[in-house]
Amino acid sequence: MHIPDGFISPITYVPAIVVAGSLLFVASKRIAFDDERLPFLASLSALSFVLMMIAIPLPGGTSAHLSGIALLAILFGPWSAFSAASLVLIVEALFFGEGGVSTLGINILAIAFMESFLGYYIFKLFEKKRETLGLFLAPLVAVVSAAAFIALILGLQSLIVSSSGEQLFFPFSISSTLPAIIVPHLFIGVAEGLITVVIYRYLKKNFGVIFEKEER
């Protein structure tokens, strides 16, 4: 799902960097780490890193991959998950070439922010009465929604042309990008939903008291 450099116009990625930076600043004020939960957050963030590095190329230059971000949000809260996932994306872009540096803002908004908050609140809707369904739907909806956001951003770039009518950035329209990106991520979302159910059940059974604390 990462967008590489060169696909997005400055008029798109500069505001995204500003918004993403502002949200990370807010996150730094909202989260409080403690000695009990920090090792678990670090371990699951490392899992997220590995999952996102195993990318399946998609037509047009982007990719599909698992992320584990909804699981992070469910266990640690959306702001903690957003911060951890953002750090993972920054490390991947700077040191491994997974996703562009100029597009970091967009990737952070789509993958880290949307998946964290959608995953968390979708789970909360089902937590009391249908927890397992919520665990499955949270990553599924979050992943597909983030993919749709990426597809829209990419598709809009085809409207940015030079004075001679030449397309300067990503050349494919929204009608092409939406199915090309969303359809594979439907399968990714299903797989992530199943993985989330399994890992959450295991962690709650064996370390449940660790995850009972809420973000401030």
N, C-alpha and C positions, 0 to 999 in steps of 0.2 A: 504493500500500500504506500510505501515511501515514494515521494516524488523526487526525482533527481534534479540537479542543477540544469539550467538552460530551458526548462519547460514552462516556467512561470515568469510573467512580466514583473518588473519592479513595482508597478502601480498596484500589483496584487500582493507580492510578498513583503514589501516594506511595511504596510499596515498590519499584516499578519504577525510580523516580528514584534511590532510594538504591542499588539494585543497579547501575544503569548508571553512576552516579558512582563507585562503588567499583571497577568494572571499568576505567573511564577512568584512575583513579589507578594501578591495577596496570599498565595499558598504558604510562603515562608512565615507569614504572621498567623496562619490558621492551624498549623500542625505543631505537635509537641511529641518528640520522640522519647521513649523510655527504654531502660535497659532490658526489659523483658521482651518487648515486641520488636526491637530494632534488628536482632539477628534474623527473625522470621521475614521481616520486610526486605532485608538485604538478600536473603536466599531466594525469595520469590521474585525479586527484581532481577536477580541473575538468571532465573528461569525465563523471565520475560525477554531478557536480552538474547538468550539462546533461541527462543521461539521466533523472535523477529528476524534473527540472522538467517534462519532457514526459509528463504524466500523463493516463491515460485514465480518466474517471470510471466507477465501478462502482455498482451499486444499493446504497443504504444510506448513501452518503456517503464511502466510501474510494475508492482509485484503484489502477490498475495501471500499472507503468512498468518500464523497464530500470533497472539500477543500476551495473553494472560493478564491483561490490564483490568478487565472486569473483576477477576478474582481478587486482585490487589485491592480494588475499590470496596468490594464486599467485606473483605477481612479487615482493612485498615482505614477505610473511609475515602471519599473521593479526592480530597486535597492531598493526602499522603500518596495515593496511587498516582495522581496527576504529577506530583513532584518526582516520584521515582521513575515513572515512565518517560518523563521529559528528560531526565538525566540519561536514561538508556538511549533515547533518540539522539541526544547531543554526542554521546560517546561513539555511537554507531556512525554518525555523519562525519565526525572529525577524525576518527582513527581507522574506520573500516570502510568508508565510502558507501555506506548503506543509507541512501537518501542524501539530498544535497544540503550544502551549507546555507545557500540563499533561501532554500525552501524549508528550512528548519521551523520557522514560525508556523507555516501551514501544516507541516507534519505534526508538530506539537499540538496544534488546535484540533486536528482531526483525530489523531491516534491517541494522544495522551489525555487531552481534555474531554473530548466527546465520549470516548470509551469509558473513562473513569466515571463521569457524572451520569451518563445514561445507564451504564451497568449498575451503578450503586442504587439509583432511584427506581429502576425497573425491578431490581431484587426487592427493594423495600415494599413495593406494591404487593408482592406475593409472599413476603417473608412469614407472616403470621398464619396464613391458611394453606398456602400451597408453596412451601419453601423450595421443594425440588424443581417445580415448574419455573419458579423465579430464578433459580440457579442456572437453569438451562436457557431461559429466554434472555436473561440479562446480557451475557456476552454475544448471543446471536443478534439481538437488536442493535447492540452497541457497535459491533463490527460492521454490520450492513449499513448502518447510518453513517459511520465514519467513511466507509467506502463510497457511499452516495455523495458525501461532501467533497471528497477527493475528485470524484468523477465530474461534479459540477464545476469545481475550480479549474480542472484541466479543460473541460469542454468550453468554458467561457474564454479561454485564451485564443481560440480560433477567431474570435471577433476582433482581436487586436491585430491590425494590419498596417503596413506602411502606406505612404501616400500613393504608391504605385499599385496598391492592392495585394502586395505580397504578405503572406502570413509570417509573423516574426517569431512566434513561440509555438506552443503545442498546436498541431494543425487540425486535430480531429474535433468534430462538433459534439455537443452534449448527447445527441441522439446515438452517437457511436460510443462515447465513453461510458455512459450509464450501464448498458448491458454488458460491455466488455469487462467492467470492474465489479459491478454488483453481483452478477451471476456466480463467478468463482467464490466471492466472499459469502454467499449463502451457504456453500459447502464448508467453508472455513468456519463460519459462525456455528454451524451444527457441531462440527468437531470440537470447537472451543467450548460449546455448551456442555458437551459430554465430559470433557476434561475437567471443567470447572466443578461439576457435580462430584466427580470422584475425588479431586484434591480437597475440596471444601469439606466433604464428609470425613475424610481421613484426618484433616487438621482439627476439626471441631471435636472429633471423638477423642483424639490423643492430646490435644493442646487447647481445649476449648476455653479455659479461663484466660488465656493470653489475649483472645480476640474479643473480650467482652467490653473493653474500654472504647469510648467514642472520641472522635476528634473534638477539639474545642470549637 
